[in-house]
């Protein structure tokens, strides 16, 4: 199963996968960080398509074409803002991953790339976010062979190192993984 996961220190907008995941805000109309980068790279058609979606609730996800990206589709998900961990932030972040995987299965998407959802301006602690992302990904990959490859596209060295450490801990704890 671990061979179906890749951790890259890269720009998610350059990846040639079936879908990239956008860490969007609830309007889906673009913003800063990875959301802004995806909107710029995909072109104005993405904004026009997102205007028709009516926004998105935290923990949920919606699908658009990839437009000018190498990825065929974009799955937009709205992660939670970290408020100390006492406002269901962990469950909402887990729901983001589950929602993205459900859309991928429904549309036959075999390869996905995720950013570090909620780890930028939403201030989710990186170590907690990585733990949730990997737990939900392992659960999906164990439950189904529908998704062949999951890439975690890390925007900086801290996030990349956190994913690498977490995967090594998993590998050490479960040699058969």
Buried (B, 14 or more C-beta within 10 A) or exposed (E): EEEBBBBBBBEBBBBEBBBBBBBBBEBBBBBEBBBEBBBEBBEEEBBEBBEEBEBBEBBBBBBBBBBEBEBBBBBBBBBBBBEEEEEBBBEBBBBBBBBBBBBBBEEEBBBBBBBBBBBBEBBBBBEBBBBBBBBBBBBBBEEEEBBEBBBBBBBEEEBBBBBBEBBEEBEEEEEEB
